Amino acid sequence: MSDAPVAPRIHTLCAVDIETLGTEVYSPIIQIGAAFAVWDADKEMVISSPLLPNMYWQFDSGTSGPLKAHEEMFKAVGISGDTLNFHFGQTTYRKFTESEAIVYASGQHLLAALDKRMRDSDAYIMAQNNEFDLAMLRLNSGIAFYDFRKTLDIRTFQCLGLLPKKLSAKTHNALEDAIAELEEVVGLLKSGKITLC
């Protein structure tokens, strides 16, 4: 029997959410949000990690005018004026304060930084719908975010009855929705309904 100390079971969690103009894989992405937490499986709690601030990118809402001017083109991929008004109105777009520890970057820089951070921390990634969100990120970056060993799907948890069909904290802001998804998964971990390997 060995007296060697057992390494703590620490897991990085990353929830990713994207907002798009449409539901096709080639629809324009207008926001990307990523929320991080560190789960201590032995203490069954989230522990502080200032090295993992949340990440956020959004299409410049000030340029939504030209998008609306091209509405006829967007109709080909199922985008209506109502969709544009919804996303470029008060519901989706918002500015976060510096005190909220958000890393801002261009879309491509954010995806490259997100990929690096996930690889460096060996993070579990989660999304509302992995088949869509993670496929969209790969299509737009060339980076493979999906790893079946380290991916949690919110939609699957909803279908299994572990989470409500509609998350109450969802706002259609990519970062706020990523935070809501992360909090729901942490709740499942705290309750013991799911565990991480």
N, C-alpha and C positions, 0 to 999 in steps of 0.2 A: 504494500500500500504506500502510495507516494504522499509526502507532505507538501508537495509543490502547490503554490497558490493557484486557484482556478481563475482563469481570466474572466473579467466581467463580460456579460452578454449585452453589449451595447449595439444598437441598431439605429442608423440614420434613416429617417423617413422623409420622403419628398412627394408632395402632392402637386400635380401640374394641372392647370386648367387653361384652355384657350377659348377665345371668342372669335367666331368666324361670321362672315356674311354668306350664309348658306350652309347646306348640309352635304355638299359634294366634296370629295377629297381635294379638288382643285379650287375650292372657295377661298377668297381672300381672308387671311388671318388679320384681325385688328387688335388683338391683345393676347399676351402670354403672361401667366402668373405662376410662380412656383413658391410654395411654402415649405419650410423645413422644421423638423423637430428631431430630437435625439431621445430614443426610448431605451431605458435601462430595464432589461427583462428581469433581472434579479430583484431590483427594488420595486418593479412594476410601476414606474413613474417616468414622466418626461423630465430630463435634466437639461440645465441651461447650456447653451453653446453659442456664444457670441460670434463664432467663426462661420456660422451658417445663417446669414441674414436672408430674408425673403428676396425674391427677384421679380422684376416687373418690366414689361414693355407694352406700349400701346401706340397704335397708329396715331399720328397727329390729328386730333379732332378738328383743328383749324383748317385742315385740307379736305374736310368732308364735303365742301361745296363742289369741287370738281368731281367727286364720286357721284353726287346726286345728278350732276350734269350728264353723266354717262349711264343714267339709270336704264336706258333702253338696252345697252350692252349687258348690264347685269341681269336683266330679265331672263337672258338665255341660261343663266345658272340659278334661276329661282330667287333672285333678290328683288324685293319690292321697295317702293318708297317708304312703306311702313317699317320695313326691316332697318333701313338706313336711319330713319327718324328715331326708332327705338334705341339703336346702338349709339348713335351720336347725340342722343339727348342726355338727360341727367341720369338715366338708369345705369348705363354701362361705364361711361367715362368718369374718372375722378383723379384728382391729384393726391398723392400721399405726402405727408410731412417728413422732413429729414429725421425727426425723432422716432419714426416708425421703422428705422433701420432697413430701408428698401434699397436694393441695388438696381439702378436703372441702367439700361444699355439698349443699343439698337437690337432689332429682332435677331439678326444673325449672330451678333456678339453675345446676346443673352443665351441663345441656344448652345453656342460653343462653351460658354462659361458654365451653363447648367450641366452639360455633358461631362465636363472635367470634374465639377464638384461631385456629381453622382458617382463617377468612377473612383475618385480619390477616397470617398467615404463609403463606397460599396453600398449605396443607398437602396432601400426599397422605394419603388416609384408607384404612385397611385394616380388614377384619373377617374373622372366620372364615367367615361366610356373609352377603354383602352384602344379598342379597334379603330375608333375615330381620332381621338386626341393624339395618341402616340404615332399613328400612321400619318397624320397631318404634319406633325413635327419632323418626322423622317423625310417626308416628301419635300419639305421646305428647307431642310438643312443637310440631308444626306446622312444624318446621324441616327443610328439605331438605338432608340430609347427602350424598346421592349425587350425584356428578358423574362421568360416565363417563370424562372426561379425566384425572381425578385420583384414581381409586379402584382399589385393589388388592384382589383377592379371594383369601384364603388357600385356600379350597376349590378355586378354579381351579388354583392352583399345585400342590395335592395331586393333582388329576386329571391334570395334565400330567406328574406324576412328579418335579417339582422339590422337593417337600416330602413327607415321609412321610404316610401316610393318617391317622395319629394323632400329634399333637405330644406329645413325651414330657414337656414341662414343663407341660401343661395340668392345672389343679387344680380347676376349676369355681369359682374366685374370679375375679370379673370383671377386677380390676386385674392379678392375677398372670397371667391368661390373655392379657390385652392385651400385657403385657410379653413373654410367650413368643412371641406372634405377631410383635411388632415385631422381636425378636431373630432370628427365622427369616427375615424379609424382609431385614434388614440382612445376614444371612449370604448370601442370594442376591445382594445387591448387591456384597458383597465378593468373591464368587467370579466375578462377571461374568455370572452366569446370567440376570440381568435388569438393565435400565438404566432410568433415569428421563429423560423428555424435558426 
